[in-house]
């Protein structure tokens, strides 16, 4: 048996069970808010747990998740052993909280089930208590039973308990210890049920901490033996609390090893608990939802909510109530936490949630546009006491929902038009709608696939389902591959981290990364010699690695910066004592549990105790320092220009450029971009001093104007300020506004080294979140540009390129505004130049404010040149039509050739002939002698049934190896033929046969 660290609670006062009685829930005064606070107070006040606030629903540094979907997500660094030993989290032993969770998209996806029944949700609250190496199974079970039966008053005869019954194939025995604990508590053996791996063994993923779990189930009916309904998907017997005992680590080879420290992770959904305690059978009948359902009814054009499901819910009205009530909670919480509807990842899932809510709101509930966003104050009223960010962000939530709703309704109209155009162009013989069009509607416009099916059903057409399923599967595979990424082979696992601690390997001293100085205007970085303390081969600590082996190297000290805080890791290499000509390139540097792990592929043997020298790539480091300090100044400038509502939503700093995401209602104007750049470059020109100082976390948070992001900060924490020393910022009397942030990154000592900052891109990633990309200095801003006049490659800076492009636009504008073009060919050349120059402006790194200006001018030039081209084409077509009429006269069938290389002119000539002779069937062909290509256009009289234009053009072009399309009235296409006379004869003969 395993040694378990158990600490028994005092015996419960009175028997754990109660006499059988009808249970109709708690007294009316015990609201959902009261139930939540009772849970938190029970563990905090009675059992010494620390109350930790809910993390945002956007996961912190965990690309494996779209949303936080369980209470344990924010504590994964503790379970994995990677928590920063200087952070508050490293000291957690007993913790309790109520965590905001979203299950929509990814592995846990309840989206399509929401509304169909009365208990699925996309957003829910997870109540949980945790023990990290403190109490274990016995205390966890006793506390859970005590809370449910004594404090909440749930009759014991309504409860059933499941536990892990073992798994022979895995070599796991039954969790008899937990079973005995429940028997000691007083649970009858008949209510204590064993289950297998699927139900009662919890795993974090394919590898990592895991262990058996025990679940408490509630029987809504009571007064019977409902053991057979446990874990049987019965709505009458539901799981209310899951207690997970993490005692193993699942290895990469699927074997299990005992963890050095055991933990407890419990989770109980608040919505389900409130349903039980308020004596309801539906989550939507509790006070978490009834205010919302009432508000929805006030805004709708249908009757009140009736709680019906399935066939009993005609028109899906009650389903719509549930969908809207659930989704508006999810939208409010996500947007408040910085997740906005968008086109990928979590943002794409949220867009689908919003559009699903809009459809049910408008189509089923008959609510006016704007009704969905008007429910936000009701959500705020019910949840803001425990999640205050909902109140702070209420106006922004409303704006985002309204803007996205308007965009979606516009997309529905656009999608409907596209469907009708596609149907009008289609060959109906097979009655199959192109899957590519349906998927494009869904992916690009957010058009619901079921709505596509309904619209097609009305026309007796259906989507190519097999091809559509293939496109969907392909898309999900690509998204899954992008989300999962490629995990490093040398990431320390929880057991290796525990082994390092057992061996008393000290945490890496990395303070040298900050110990650089300025001497005569140049940065001097310290030399660093170190001792190898440990080697990790991707699975375990090893005593030696040999040439060609990939490994993680842990040193006693390092001058390398590990990737964190949005800054890229340092680059460079090792050399070993007495082996100076053999280089060990450092591929990656990561921080795990206080250890800096240098990932290398060994160029020779390496073992603990070896002495090495670290050689830092100083140019790369300095470039990162430039970009990181510039990012802080940019953050300050944005807040200065746009106001205090600007909040950082993400950033990344590399040697060549910086990326900064921030909250703002819409894209910045040309003037705002210019102001931001000017503010940044004023600070750069002033060559202001950059200060840094370590402070206790609480003291640092007291600094006025401090910028922070949602991260777990170490304590003490590093504060970086520009121009004003940190010590002065701690004095309340100072009114100086400056850049000041909590930051572990490496920074310049003076701002002048940035030299210049150019914003080369600024666009809205999703509604309300913009992304800026900027370049700095001399080297990082050099770009290649092909000058349009001389066609020679030049190496120019971003600002210089912008000036060259501006001059080219000036020149083109002058040529277009000059004397009338001498020919159609000359104006077409100018129009082509506009297109080429537009591509250059769109894709070349230049100041973003200048890009916006040039794009506006080029759009105007494009309109002017297109108008001129159309006028000249119409004039040329009129001349050709007149010549053809003089040659052929007005006759029932006119098939002839014209000399032009423009299909547009061929079509316009056909249109003019048909306008003069509306009863004529007209087809013109233009032969390109140099290529053999044949251009074809035709038009038939209105009401013609014997010969359709689309049939005529398709037949002719297909006969000559090409393709065509169009309507019953007009059509065009291309083919190939060496004999235009034969082509004309075949086209005329086909038409005559049809017309007879």
SEKOL-405195 format. One record per residue (C-alpha): x, y, z. Coordinates in steps of 0.02 Angstrom, whole numbers, plus 50000, padded with zeros to 5 digits. Layout:
! SEKOL-405195
XYZ ...
This chain:
! SEKOL-405195
500005000050000 500535017949970 501005029250112 499605041850119 499705058350208 498035058750298 497415070650428 495725065350501 494425078650537 493455079150698 492005066550695 490405074050630 489165079450761 487785066750736 487605053050607 488055057650429 486405051750360 484675058850393 482975051250406 482065049150242 481015064250202 480415074050052 481785085950000 481185101549912 482785111449927 483445125050040 482395138950114 481905152149987 483165164450058 484615153250008 484925160149834 486235154749710 487365168449779 487075161549955 487465143849899 489075149649818 489625159649971 489175145050088 490365133849990 491785146449991 491555150950175 491465132650227 493205129050162 493955146250198 493335148950374 493105131350440 494535122250356 495895135150325 495825136150135 496465151250040 495145159449929 495915161849757 494945172449630 494355164649468 495585166049325 494945173449160 494165161149039 495615163948919 496935151348976 498575158149041 499965151848928 499115135348887 498925132948698 498115115848725 496495124448781 495295136148692 494465141148855 494685137449040 493525122449056 493875116449234 494325123749402 496035115649399 496655124349241 497455139049328 498345127149449 499145116249314 500875123749349 500745116749527 500215099449468 501585099349335 502915106049454 503305120849340 502635134549455 503835149049484 504525146149660 504485165049691 502625166749654 501185166249777 500545150749688 502075141049743 501505142949924 499735136449897 499285121450006 497395122550033 496395132449906 494555135749868 493735145549728 492305147649606 492995146749430 492215153649272 492205139549142 491715138348958 491435121748870 491205125348686 492405119448552 493855107448575 493755091148674 492385097348792 491035104748680 489255106848743 488745120248616 487525110448508 486715102348661 486295119048742 484435122548732 483925104848684 483875099548867 483765108549033 485515105849101 486855108748967 487785125448966 489235133548875 489655144349026 489575137649203 490385140349372 491455126749449 491565126449638 493135117649696 494335114349839 496135108749818 497515101449920 499295102549855 500295090249958 499235093650114 497685083050154 497175068450045 495735056250026 495065055050203 494895073650240 494245077250065 492835064450081 492365069750258 492305088150213 491255084950057 489985074250152 489905086550295 489565101350180 488215092550080 487255084350221 487525096050370 487725113350294 486675111750136 485475099550218 485395086750078 484655070450146 485965056650147 484695044350077 484665054449915 486545052249888 487545038449803 489445037349792 490505029749653 492335025149669 493695017449559 493444998649548 495134994849467 495684990149292 496544973449259 497244978649090 498104993749169 498694983949319 497714995349435 496854988249588 495214994849658 495305010349768 494825000849926 495515014750035 494215027049971 492855014049985 493295011050168 493295029850204 491515031150137 490975016150240 491735024350395 490765040250356 489165030150352 488765027450169 487825010650155 488734997550050 487244996849932 487505015149889 489395013349863 489695008249682 491305003449590 491625009449411 493065008149288 494345019549206 493085029149101 492005034749247 493185035249396 494975037949342 495425055749295 496845060649179 497485077849132 497985072248957 498935058648865 500305060948994 500475069749161 499705068849335 498175057749355 497285046849482 495685038549541 494155049049580 492595046949682 490945055149635 489405059849736 487755057649644 486015064549689 484335056149660 483015069049618 481595056749652 482075048649818 481225035049920 481905020949813 483465011149765 484195020749617 485925012649616 485645005849440 485375023649374 487085030049432 488165034249280 486735028549167 486395045749089 484765046949186 484125064749214 483425058649381 485115053449455 486495066049425 488305068049478 488525083649585 490325082549650 491915074449586 493405071849702 495015067849608 496505060449700 498085064049600 499355051049650 500095044749485 501005051949336 500565044849165 502205042749071 502435044948883 502495025848867 500785025248958 501525017449115 501075024649286 502285030849419 501855037249592 501965056049616 503125062349753 501715073049825 499865068449818 498525081449781 496645083349786 495645091949648 493755093149671 492425100749561 490575104049584 489535113549455 488615127849539 487145127249418 486785108949456 487015111349644 485805126149645 484535115649551 484645102249686 484585114349833 483155124749763 482135108949730 482065111049540 482255098649399 482945111149275 484445122649294 483445135849200 482125136249338 483385142649467 483735160749510 485315159949405 484215160249250 482445165849294 482885184649290 483625182149117 482125172149053 480965185849116 482025199249030 482025189248867 480115187848873 479955206748894 480935209348733 480185195048630 478625193148526 478145176148597 477355169348755 478285166648920 479535152648950 478685135948983 480135124149013 479645112048873 480855101248773 480835090448616 479155086848535 478255095748677 479085112148622 478255116848455 479245129848360 480715127248480 480195142848577 480755136548748 482355129848670 482675147448604 482405154748778 483725142748848 484955145948707 484865164848726 484945164248916 486475152948914 487385161448771 487205179348837 488055173748998 489465165948897 489655181148785 489685193148932 490995183249029 492115180148878 492085197948813 492425204748988 493955193348994 494605199448826 493965185648709 493025193748565 492095185548420 493345182148280 493955170348145 495035157448232 495245147848394 494225153448544 493685169148450 492905158548312 491955148048440 491305163948523 490755170648353 489725154748327 488965156548500 488475174648465 487735170548295 486775155748364 486045167148497 485595180548368 484695167848258 483625161048399 483305178548464 482755185748296 481995170648207 481155161148348 480875173748488 480455187648364 481475200248463 482085216248379 483895219348334 484855224848489 483815214248608 485255202148641 486465215748700 485095223548807 485165207848918 486945211848976 486385222349127 485355207349188 486895196149176 487905209349268 486595210349405 486655191549436 488535188649423 489495204949450 489565203249640 490755188549622 491495193449453 491665212649461 492475213849289 490715211349215 490175227849289 491765236949234 491635230649055 489735231349033 489735245548905 491085237148801 490165220448806 488585228848741 489525237648601 490415221748544 488795211648541 487835225148447 489205227448316 489375208748287 487495206348278 487335219848145 488765212148048 487975194848057 486275200747998 487155209447852 488105193247816 486465183547813 485825195047676 487465193747581 487465174747599 485665173347539 486105183147383 487615171947350 486545156247368 485275163047244 486625168147119 487415150847132 485735142547106 485395153546953 487055148246877 486905129846920 486515114946811 485015107546903 485095090446822 485875082646977 485115094347106 486745095647204 487375112147276 489285114547275 490015110047445 491415122847420 490135136947411 489205130747566 490835129247663 491415146547607 489755153747666 490005145547836 491865148847857 491975166547785 490255173847821 489785163447972 488225157647880 487485142947979 487555126647881 485815121447938 485135137747866 485985133747700 485095116847702 483405124947737 483585137647596 484115124147472 482725112447527 481465125547470 482215124347294 482325105347292 484235105747300 485425098647428 487255101147471 488545088347415 488605081147592 490075069547564 491185083547499 490585095447635 491015082747770 492745081047693 493015099947697 492425100947878 493555086547931 495035094147840 494745111047922 494615103648097 496205093548069 497175109148019 496465118748169 496885104448285 498665103148219 498905121948241 498185121548417 499185106648478 500815112748403 502435103148423 502915100748603 504755101448647 505515084448679 506505090748828 505165098848935 505445093449115 504015082849181 503345083149358 504345067949415 505995074649349 505665091349433 505295082049596 506895071949574 507915088049555 507175094349718 507515077649804 509325078549749 509395096349818 509875103449648 509785122349676 508695133249564 509645141449422 510395158249463 509965168749310 510275186149380 511715188549256 510435191249118 510125208549193 511945212849232 512455222349076 513075240249067 513395254648947 515205259448912 515535273548789 513855270648706 514065251748688 513215238048787 514405226348878 513715209348930 514515199149070 515515183449037 514755167949112 515565151549163 514455138149236 514385120349300 513225107149228 512095101549371 510895089949280 510465083049108 508735078049047 508475067148892 506605070448871 506055056448987 507195056249139 508755063849217 510305055349147 512135054349199 512825058249025 512325062948848 513325058748693 513605067048525 511995069748427 510855067348577 509535080648609 509425085748791 509015098948919 510505106049015 510275113349190 511695124349253 512095132449419 512005149549336 511645156949165 511655173449073 510355167248947 508585174148952 507235160548952 505665163348849 504355172048958 503395188248972 503145188648784 505015190148747 505955177348641 507315167048723 509145171348698 510235163148567 512035157748576 513085142448615 514105133248748 515915127848744 516645115148864 518265117048961 519735110148861 518585108348709 518435126348650 518285122048465 516705111448489 515115121848498 513475116748582 512165128248498 510735132848615 509105129648524 507885135048657 507875141548836 506375138248949 506005140649134 505205126449233 504955126549420 506415138349451 507605128849335 508225136649172 508305122649043 509475125348895 508945114148751 510435108248648 510925094348530 512565088248602 514085090948490 515115079848606 514865070648769 514215080648916 513935075649097 513545083649265 515055092449339 515725098349171 516285116449166 515625126549020 515705144148952 514115152448889 514265163248734 512785174948713 512235181048540 512385199248590 511645206448430 510075195748451 509925200348637 510145218948603 508825218248466 507605210148589 508005223348719 507655237048592 505975229348545 505455226048725 505795243648785 504945250348629 503425239548670 503275247648842 503395264948766 502105260348633 500925254248770 501115270948859 500885280948697 499275271648653 498555275348824 499105293648809 498295295948637 496755284748653 496365286148839 496335274648991 495135262048912 496605254548816 497175238048892 498555226348836 497865209748771 499485201648720 501225205048651 502735196548578 504495203148562 505785195648444 507395201948368 506605208348207 504955216048261 503695218248400 501855213648407 500625222148525 498775217748547 497635229948638 495805233748668 495075247848563 493375250048485 493945251748304 495495253748196 496555269048228 496365283848112 497825291048012 497925305348136 497945293748288 499305282848211 500355298348179 500085304448358 500595287648432 502175286848326 502595304848371 502365301448558 503485286048549 504845294548448 504855309748563 505295298248708 506615289548601 507385306248548 507465312048728 508585296948766 507705294448932 508415282849065 507565265949089 507465261349274 507145244449353 506955238549532 506345223049623 504925226149746 503735215949851 502225212249739 500955221249849 502035236849861 502305237049672 500425236149641 500205252449737 501135262449603 499985274649513 499795271149327 500575253749339 500165242849188 499915224249218 499235209449121 498385193449175 499905183649234 500485175149392 501885186949449 503345181849559 503575189849729 504645200249734 504285206949561 505315217549441 504645234949401 505245243849242 504945262549219 505485275549093 506205292649143 505585292149323 506495280949450 505405267549529 505805274449702 505005291049654 503465282449583 503185274449752 502935291849825 501105296549811 501475314949780 502225312249607 501045316949465 502225312549322 501435301349192 502635288649119 502815270649064 502885259049215 502545240249208 502865224049300 504075215049185 505375201249192 506085205449020 507765212948972 507735231448930 508835245348867 509635256948993 509215272248888 507865274348756 508975282248623 509615265348563 507885261948488 508295275848361 506595275548276 504935266348284 503795263648135 502065255648149 501995245247990 500325236848025 498785240348130 497185230648107 495725223848206 496015205448241 494235204148306 492975217548349 493725227548492 495505220348485 496835228148374 498565221748334 500045233048299 501645226848217 503115238848227 504945239248178 506355249348255 508125255448230 509225253248075 509465234648047 507735228048089 506825240347976 507775236447815 506605229347684 506735224447500 505665234247377 505555233147187 505475251047119 504125251846987 505055263046863 506825256146866 506395237946914 507955236647023 508005229947200 508465242847329 508785241047515 507825255047598 507155259047770 505285258347802 505105277247806 506125278947646 505095265647559 503535275147611 504215290847529 504645281547368 502895273847360 502115290847394 503095298547250 502545284347135 500725287447181 500975306147147 501705302246975 500315290046929 498985302146989 499735315946881 499755304846726 497935299646752 497395317646781 498335324146628 497755324346448 496465311846390 497215294646356 497675291846174 497025273946169 496165260346267 497825251246278 498675266046364 497315268046497 497335249246529 499215250346560 498905264246686 497525254046771 498725239346784 500015250746864 498725255846993 498475237547037 500335233947050 500625249347156 499155244647269 499935227547300 501585235847345 500735247847467 499745233647546 501215221847570 502775232547597 503295237747774 502965256547778 502205267847912 500405262147937 499705279847936 500525282547767 499875265647704 498095270947747 498315287547655 499045279447499 497725265647499 496355278947497 497175288347352 497455272347254 495645266947275 495115283647201 496345281447056 495695263747027 493915270247015 494455283846893 495445272046781 494065258846783 492765271946732 493885277946590 494195260046532 492325256446530 491965272246429 493295268346300 492755250146288 490955255546261 491495267946126 492555254746039 491155241846052 489925254245975 491055256345824 491255237545801 489365234745821 488995247845688 490215239545567 489455222345598 487685229045569 488225236945405 489015220245355 487625208245411 486075218745432 484715214145559 484395195645551 483725181845661 485435173545686 487065183345684 488715173945709 490305183245665 492095187045717 492865202945790 494675208245810 495075211345994 495985203246139 494705209146267 493245197946317 492435213446393 492405222046222 491695206346140 490295206046270 489935224746253 489865223046064 488605208846081 487575219546202 487545234246079 487045223245932 485615215646035 485055232946089 484875238445908 484165221645850 483265214346002 482535199345908 484235193245848 485195178445919 486975185445924 488655176745951 490355184645921 492035175845926 493755184145939 495245173645883 496945176445966 498085170845826 499685170545929 498935158346057 497465150145967 496295155846106 494505160046057 493475172646156 491595169846149 490065180246198 488235178446153 486505185446189 484765179246141 483075188246139 482075189046300 480865174446312 481885163446196 481545145346244 482265135646097 484035142546120 484715147946289 486285158846292 487105148046427 486785131946326 487465140046167 489065146746246 489415130746344 489175119946189 490325130446080 491695133046209 491675114846267 491755108946086 493385118646071 494105112546236 493595127146346 492215132246466 490835145046481 489465151246596 488075163646609 486185165046610 484795160546491 484955178046414 486845181746406 488395170846421 490255170946386 491765159446389 493375154146304 494025139646199 495465135646081 495485133245892 496705135745749 495285138345624 494105152745667 493065149445510 492685131745570 492265138545743 491035151045670 490235137545560 490015125645708 489275139245819 488015144445686 487525126445646 487215122545831 486085137745847 485085133745690 484745115945747 484105122245915 483045136145839 482195124045717 
